Amino acid sequence: MPALTTGVRNMCFGKPAVFFEFHKKIRIMYDKYSPVDPDFYDIIEDIRKRNLSVLIHYFGPAKELNDARGTIQGVTGNSDHEEFLALDSGSKVRLDRIITLNGRPGPAFDEYDSYSLACLDCTAGMD
């Protein structure tokens, strides 16, 4: 059952307006998790220790391109044995879906290369 949140938002005729919102957790499914090269963990740890701000380009659950910015807090896991990079901005990015981390190729870089060249594989009706 969805959670119910109540609160006060804005003013209506000089009186606080009460709002109700329903929050439902929706689980978005990724493809099966792929193991990440151990060297990539070293890159993550080096950046985390130096407290650098990062820009991450990654594939989302629907294979859409996304980006996230922030400072690395650490690597977290879940019950499905997937690992996520947690940022101070609140973003969590699945490790095996990272295309680039501050410009360095990530685990999904080869997949991105294929993704970006996909339009060159077709003849677009020019047989």
C-alpha positions in Angstrom: 0.0 0.0 0.0 1.4 3.5 -0.9 2.6 5.7 2.0 0.6 8.8 2.7 2.3 12.1 3.4 0.6 15.2 4.7 2.0 18.6 5.3 1.5 22.3 4.8 2.3 23.9 1.4 1.8 27.5 0.5 -1.0 29.7 1.7 -4.6 29.6 0.5 -6.7 32.6 1.4 -4.3 33.6 4.1 -4.4 30.1 5.7 -2.0 27.2 5.3 -3.1 24.8 2.6 -2.9 21.1 3.6 -1.7 18.7 1.0 -1.8 14.9 0.7 0.5 12.9 -1.5 0.7 9.3 -2.1 4.2 7.8 -2.4 4.6 4.4 -4.1 7.9 2.7 -4.4 8.4 1.7 -8.0 11.3 -0.7 -8.7 12.9 -0.2 -12.0 14.6 -3.3 -13.4 18.1 -3.1 -14.8 19.7 -5.9 -16.9 21.6 -8.5 -15.1 24.5 -7.1 -13.1 27.9 -7.6 -14.7 31.1 -7.9 -12.7 33.3 -4.8 -12.6 37.1 -4.8 -13.2 38.9 -4.5 -9.8 41.0 -1.7 -11.2 37.9 0.5 -11.4 37.4 0.2 -7.6 40.9 1.6 -7.2 40.0 4.6 -9.4 36.9 5.1 -7.4 38.8 4.9 -4.1 41.5 7.3 -5.3 38.9 9.9 -6.3 37.0 9.4 -3.0 40.2 9.8 -0.8 41.0 13.1 -2.6 37.4 14.3 -2.1 37.1 15.4 -5.7 33.8 16.4 -7.3 32.9 13.9 -10.1 30.8 13.9 -13.3 29.5 10.5 -14.2 27.8 9.6 -17.5 25.9 6.3 -17.2 23.1 4.2 -18.7 19.8 4.2 -16.7 17.5 1.3 -16.4 15.8 1.9 -19.7 19.3 2.2 -21.4 18.9 6.0 -21.5 21.9 8.3 -21.1 22.1 10.1 -17.8 24.6 12.0 -15.8 25.2 12.6 -12.1 27.4 15.1 -10.2 28.7 15.1 -6.7 31.4 13.8 -4.3 31.8 10.1 -3.9 30.6 8.8 -0.6 31.3 5.1 -1.2 30.2 1.9 -2.9 27.0 0.3 -1.6 25.3 -3.0 -2.4 21.9 -4.5 -2.3 20.3 -7.9 -1.8 20.5 -8.6 -5.5 24.4 -8.3 -5.3 24.4 -5.1 -7.4 26.8 -2.4 -6.5 26.1 1.3 -6.6 28.3 4.4 -6.4 26.7 6.7 -3.8 27.2 10.5 -4.2 26.7 13.3 -1.7 24.0 14.7 -4.0 21.9 11.6 -3.1 22.4 9.9 -6.5 23.2 6.2 -6.7 24.7 5.0 -9.9 25.0 1.2 -10.6 28.7 0.5 -11.1 28.4 -1.7 -14.2 26.4 1.0 -16.0 29.0 3.8 -15.7 30.2 5.0 -19.1 32.7 7.6 -17.9 33.8 8.8 -14.4 35.4 12.2 -14.8 36.3 11.5 -18.4 37.8 8.1 -17.7 36.2 5.1 -19.4 34.0 3.0 -17.1 32.6 -0.5 -17.2 29.9 0.4 -19.8 32.2 2.4 -22.1 32.3 -0.4 -24.7 28.5 -0.7 -24.7 28.3 3.1 -25.2 30.7 2.9 -28.2 28.3 0.4 -29.8 25.3 2.5 -28.8 26.8 5.6 -30.4 27.7 3.9 -33.6 24.4 2.0 -34.0 23.1 4.4 -36.6 26.0 3.6 -38.8 25.0 0.0 -39.0 21.9 0.5 -41.0 21.4 1.6 -44.6 18.3 3.6 -43.8 16.5 2.3 -46.8 19.4 2.9 -49.1 19.9 -0.8 -50.2 
